[in-house]
Amino acid sequence: MVKNIEMQDLKDALDGGRVFALYDNRGPGSYGARHIKGAKLLPVSEVRPENLPSDKGAMLVFY
C-alpha cells in the first residue's frame, strides 16, 4: 500500500523507534548538497524490487 504521510508522522515514527528505510529520490547533485541524515540515494528511475529491503513488512519512506 502506498500513502502520503506528513512530516509529523515521520517524526513520530522516528521518536517511537519504528524501523524504516528512508530514500531520497532526487538526483545525485541535490542529494550531495543536502539530504536527511540516514537517507539513501535512490533516484526514481532506479526504484526496483532488487534495490529495496528484502523485508516485505518494512516501512519504506521516499522523498
TIMI-2910 file (N, C-alpha, C, CB; in pm, 1 decimal, decimal comma, always signed):
<rs>
+----------+----------+----------+----------+----------+----------+----------+----------+----------+----------+----------+----------+------+
!      n_x !      n_y !      n_z !     ca_x !     ca_y !     ca_z !      c_x !      c_y !      c_z !     cb_x !     cb_y !     cb_z ! resn !
+----------+----------+----------+----------+----------+----------+----------+----------+----------+----------+----------+----------+------+
!    +83,6 !   -116,2 !     +0,0 !     +0,0 !     +0,0 !     +0,0 !    +89,2 !   +124,0 !     +0,0 !    -95,7 !     -1,0 !   +120,9 !  Met !
!    +52,0 !   +221,6 !    -77,8 !   +125,0 !   +348,1 !    -85,1 !    +36,0 !   +456,6 !    -26,9 !   +167,2 !   +382,2 !   -232,5 !  Val !
!    +93,7 !   +537,9 !    +61,1 !    +18,4 !   +650,9 !   +113,5 !   +112,9 !   +765,3 !   +143,4 !    -60,3 !   +611,2 !   +239,6 !  Lys !
!    +61,2 !   +885,2 !   +135,9 !   +137,5 !  +1003,9 !   +171,6 !   +130,7 !  +1021,4 !   +322,8 !    +83,7 !  +1130,5 !    +97,7 !  Asn !
!   +241,6 !  +1064,7 !   +380,6 !   +242,0 !  +1094,1 !   +523,5 !   +293,9 !  +1235,1 !   +543,6 !   +328,2 !   +991,4 !   +602,3 !  Ile !
!   +257,3 !  +1292,7 !   +652,4 !   +303,3 !  +1426,4 !   +688,3 !   +437,0 !  +1415,0 !   +761,8 !   +197,6 !  +1500,2 !   +776,0 !  Glu !
!   +509,8 !  +1523,7 !   +765,3 !   +638,8 !  +1525,6 !   +834,2 !   +622,6 !  +1484,7 !   +981,0 !   +702,8 !  +1665,7 !   +824,4 !  Met !
!   +514,1 !  +1527,5 !  +1043,3 !   +492,4 !  +1493,1 !  +1183,8 !   +478,0 !  +1342,4 !  +1200,4 !   +367,7 !  +1564,8 !  +1238,6 !  Gln !
!   +413,6 !  +1275,6 !  +1104,1 !   +400,3 !  +1129,9 !  +1110,4 !   +537,1 !  +1062,5 !  +1104,2 !   +311,0 !  +1079,1 !   +996,1 !  Asp !
!   +625,3 !  +1115,7 !  +1020,0 !   +760,6 !  +1061,5 !  +1009,7 !   +837,5 !  +1086,2 !  +1139,0 !   +835,1 !  +1124,0 !   +890,2 !  Leu !
!   +823,7 !  +1204,9 !  +1194,8 !   +890,1 !  +1235,8 !  +1321,4 !   +839,9 !  +1142,9 !  +1431,5 !   +866,5 !  +1383,2 !  +1360,6 !  Lys !
!   +709,2 !  +1120,2 !  +1434,8 !   +653,0 !  +1029,8 !  +1535,5 !   +708,3 !   +888,7 !  +1519,7 !   +500,0 !  +1027,5 !  +1526,0 !  Asp !
!   +724,8 !   +844,3 !  +1394,9 !   +781,4 !   +711,4 !  +1369,7 !   +924,8 !   +705,1 !  +1419,8 !   +775,7 !   +676,9 !  +1219,2 !  Ala !
!  +1001,5 !   +810,9 !  +1393,3 !  +1140,4 !   +817,0 !  +1440,9 !  +1144,9 !   +815,5 !  +1593,7 !  +1211,0 !   +943,7 !  +1386,7 !  Leu !
!  +1064,1 !   +901,6 !  +1654,8 !  +1063,2 !   +913,3 !  +1800,7 !  +1013,9 !   +785,5 !  +1866,6 !   +976,2 !  +1030,6 !  +1843,9 !  Asp !
!   +927,4 !   +712,1 !  +1799,0 !   +872,5 !   +589,5 !  +1854,8 !   +958,3 !   +467,4 !  +1830,0 !   +737,6 !   +566,0 !  +1799,5 !  Gly !
!  +1071,6 !   +486,6 !  +1763,1 !  +1162,9 !   +376,3 !  +1738,6 !  +1122,9 !   +286,4 !  +1623,0 !  +1175,0 !   +295,1 !  +1860,8 !  Gly !
!  +1028,0 !   +330,3 !  +1541,1 !   +985,8 !   +249,0 !  +1426,0 !  +1102,4 !   +237,4 !  +1328,3 !   +860,4 !   +311,3 !  +1355,5 !  Arg !
!  +1124,2 !   +118,4 !  +1280,7 !  +1231,5 !    +93,7 !  +1184,8 !  +1176,3 !   +112,0 !  +1044,2 !  +1291,8 !    -48,8 !  +1202,9 !  Val !
!  +1245,5 !   +188,5 !   +964,1 !  +1204,6 !   +209,6 !   +826,2 !  +1325,0 !   +242,2 !   +741,2 !  +1100,4 !   +321,1 !   +816,4 !  Phe !
!  +1308,4 !   +230,4 !   +611,2 !  +1414,3 !   +266,5 !   +516,6 !  +1376,6 !   +399,9 !   +454,3 !  +1434,3 !   +155,7 !   +406,3 !  Ala !
!  +1469,7 !   +492,9 !   +452,6 !  +1446,2 !   +628,0 !   +401,9 !  +1524,6 !   +648,5 !   +273,5 !  +1485,5 !   +734,3 !   +507,0 !  Leu !
!  +1453,3 !   +688,7 !   +167,7 !  +1515,4 !   +706,3 !    +35,9 !  +1493,6 !   +846,1 !    -17,3 !  +1460,5 !   +604,8 !    -63,0 !  Tyr !
!  +1600,1 !   +905,7 !    -67,5 !  +1596,9 !  +1035,9 !   -133,8 !  +1586,9 !  +1009,0 !   -283,2 !  +1724,2 !  +1123,2 !    -98,9 !  Asp !
!  +1477,8 !  +1050,9 !   -345,6 !  +1454,6 !  +1023,9 !   -486,8 !  +1502,4 !  +1134,9 !   -579,2 !  +1309,7 !  +1000,4 !   -509,5 !  Asn !
!  +1573,4 !  +1231,7 !   -525,6 !  +1625,1 !  +1339,3 !   -610,1 !  +1752,9 !  +1290,8 !   -679,0 !  +1652,3 !  +1468,7 !   -526,1 !  Arg !
!  +1812,7 !  +1376,6 !   -755,1 !  +1935,2 !  +1339,1 !   -825,2 !  +2056,5 !  +1345,6 !   -734,4 !  +1956,3 !  +1428,7 !   -945,2 !  Gly !
!  +2169,1 !  +1291,2 !   -782,6 !  +2292,9 !  +1288,8 !   -703,4 !  +2340,8 !  +1426,8 !   -659,0 !  +2401,6 !  +1222,8 !   -782,5 !  Pro !
!  +2323,0 !  +1527,2 !   -743,9 !  +2367,7 !  +1662,4 !   -707,4 !  +2291,4 !  +1716,6 !   -587,9 !  +2351,7 !  +1757,2 !   -825,4 !  Gly !
!  +2160,3 !  +1703,6 !   -591,2 !  +2076,5 !  +1750,7 !   -480,1 !  +2104,2 !  +1670,6 !   -353,7 !  +1927,2 !  +1741,0 !   -516,9 !  Ser !
!  +2118,9 !  +1540,4 !   -370,0 !  +2148,1 !  +1453,9 !   -255,8 !  +2282,5 !  +1492,9 !   -193,9 !  +2149,2 !  +1304,7 !   -298,8 !  Tyr !
!  +2381,1 !  +1515,4 !   -278,6 !  +2513,5 !  +1551,8 !   -228,8 !  +2515,6 !  +1686,0 !   -158,5 !  +2611,5 !  +1553,5 !   -341,6 !  Gly !
!  +2430,5 !  +1777,5 !   -204,2 !  +2426,1 !  +1910,2 !   -143,8 !  +2359,2 !  +1907,3 !     -6,5 !  +2352,8 !  +2007,2 !   -235,4 !  Ala !
!  +2255,2 !  +1825,0 !     +5,7 !  +2183,7 !  +1817,9 !   +133,5 !  +2081,7 !  +1705,2 !   +128,1 !  +2114,0 !  +1953,0 !   +166,3 !  Arg !
!  +2076,4 !  +1626,7 !   +234,6 !  +1976,1 !  +1521,8 !   +246,6 !  +1950,5 !  +1492,6 !   +393,4 !  +2020,7 !  +1393,9 !   +172,6 !  His !
!  +1840,1 !  +1425,9 !   +420,2 !  +1806,6 !  +1388,2 !   +557,0 !  +1906,1 !  +1281,2 !   +603,0 !  +1658,6 !  +1336,3 !   +567,1 !  Ile !
!  +1959,3 !  +1299,5 !   +721,8 !  +2056,1 !  +1204,6 !   +775,8 !  +1997,4 !  +1063,6 !   +774,3 !  +2097,5 !  +1244,6 !   +919,3 !  Lys !
!  +2072,4 !   +969,5 !   +721,1 !  +2030,1 !   +830,8 !   +714,5 !  +1961,2 !   +792,5 !   +584,6 !  +1939,7 !   +802,2 !   +827,3 !  Gly !
!  +1928,0 !   +893,6 !   +502,1 !  +1861,5 !   +864,2 !   +374,7 !  +1961,6 !   +807,5 !   +274,6 !  +1794,6 !   +991,3 !   +317,4 !  Ala !
!  +1913,7 !   +715,0 !   +194,1 !  +1995,4 !   +658,4 !    +86,6 !  +1949,2 !   +718,5 !    -45,3 !  +1985,7 !   +502,0 !    +83,5 !  Lys !
!  +2042,8 !   +745,3 !   -132,0 !  +2009,0 !   +796,2 !   -264,6 !  +1949,9 !   +682,7 !   -347,6 !  +2134,0 !   +857,1 !   -334,9 !  Leu !
!  +1829,4 !   +704,8 !   -399,9 !  +1764,9 !   +607,6 !   -487,3 !  +1675,7 !   +684,6 !   -584,7 !  +1682,3 !   +502,0 !   -404,9 !  Leu !
!  +1733,6 !   +729,5 !   -697,1 !  +1654,5 !   +804,0 !   -794,9 !  +1533,6 !   +722,3 !   -841,4 !  +1741,6 !   +843,0 !   -915,5 !  Pro !
!  +1427,9 !   +791,1 !   -877,3 !  +1303,9 !   +725,9 !   -919,0 !  +1329,9 !   +621,1 !  -1027,1 !  +1203,7 !   +829,9 !   -969,9 !  Val !
!  +1419,1 !   +649,6 !  -1119,9 !  +1447,5 !   +556,3 !  -1229,6 !  +1509,6 !   +425,1 !  -1181,1 !  +1540,3 !   +621,9 !  -1330,2 !  Ser !
!  +1558,1 !   +422,0 !  -1056,6 !  +1622,4 !   +302,9 !  -1002,8 !  +1538,9 !   +230,5 !   -897,0 !  +1754,7 !   +340,1 !   -944,4 !  Glu !
!  +1414,1 !   +274,1 !   -876,9 !  +1327,9 !   +207,9 !   -778,6 !  +1278,7 !    +77,3 !   -839,7 !  +1207,1 !   +299,9 !   -736,5 !  Val !
!  +1339,2 !    -30,0 !   -794,1 !  +1305,7 !   -166,0 !   -838,2 !  +1314,8 !   -256,4 !   -715,5 !  +1402,2 !   -215,9 !   -954,4 !  Arg !
!  +1243,4 !   -367,6 !   -717,7 !  +1245,1 !   -457,2 !   -600,9 !  +1385,1 !   -494,1 !   -552,0 !  +1170,7 !   -582,9 !   -633,8 !  Pro !
!  +1478,6 !   -515,6 !   -642,5 !  +1612,7 !   -556,3 !   -600,2 !  +1689,6 !   -445,1 !   -528,3 !  +1691,8 !   -602,3 !   -720,3 !  Glu !
!  +1641,2 !   -320,3 !   -537,9 !  +1706,5 !   -208,1 !   -470,2 !  +1639,8 !   -172,8 !   -337,1 !  +1706,5 !    -86,4 !   -560,6 !  Asn !
!  +1541,4 !   -254,2 !   -296,9 !  +1467,6 !   -229,3 !   -173,1 !  +1496,6 !   -339,9 !    -72,3 !  +1315,6 !   -219,6 !   -200,6 !  Leu !
!  +1467,8 !   -314,8 !    +56,4 !  +1492,0 !   -418,4 !   +157,4 !  +1413,3 !   -545,6 !   +126,9 !  +1455,0 !   -366,4 !   +296,7 !  Pro !
!  +1468,7 !   -658,2 !   +162,4 !  +1400,4 !   -785,4 !   +137,9 !  +1284,6 !   -807,5 !   +234,9 !  +1499,3 !   -901,0 !   +148,7 !  Ser !
!  +1282,9 !   -735,0 !   +346,3 !  +1173,8 !   -745,0 !   +443,9 !  +1049,5 !   -678,6 !   +385,8 !  +1213,4 !   -679,0 !   +580,0 !  Asp !
!   +954,4 !   -759,9 !   +344,2 !   +832,9 !   -708,1 !   +279,4 !   +744,6 !   -629,2 !   +374,5 !   +753,1 !   -822,1 !   +220,3 !  Lys !
!   +767,7 !   -640,2 !   +504,3 !   +689,9 !   -565,3 !   +602,1 !   +753,0 !   -433,0 !   +640,4 !   +670,3 !   -647,7 !   +724,6 !  Gly !
!   +869,4 !   -404,0 !   +584,5 !   +940,5 !   -281,0 !   +620,4 !   +864,9 !   -159,1 !   +569,7 !  +1083,6 !   -282,1 !   +563,4 !  Ala !
!   +867,5 !    -53,5 !   +650,3 !   +810,9 !    +74,0 !   +607,9 !   +914,9 !   +141,9 !   +519,7 !   +771,2 !   +164,5 !   +731,2 !  Met !
!   +875,2 !   +178,8 !   +399,6 !   +963,4 !   +247,9 !   +306,9 !   +918,0 !   +391,6 !   +294,1 !   +965,8 !   +178,4 !   +169,0 !  Leu !
!  +1009,6 !   +485,2 !   +312,2 !   +976,6 !   +627,0 !   +303,6 !  +1060,1 !   +687,6 !   +191,4 !  +1002,5 !   +700,5 !   +440,0 !  Val !
!   +990,6 !   +749,2 !    +95,9 !  +1056,5 !   +813,7 !    -18,1 !  +1028,1 !   +962,7 !    -14,6 !  +1008,9 !   +752,4 !   -152,7 !  Phe !
!  +1130,8 !  +1042,0 !    -42,8 !  +1108,2 !  +1186,2 !    -56,4 !  +1189,7 !  +1241,1 !   -170,4 !  +1142,5 !  +1259,8 !    +73,2 !  Tyr !
+----------+----------+----------+----------+----------+----------+----------+----------+----------+----------+----------+----------+------+
</rs>
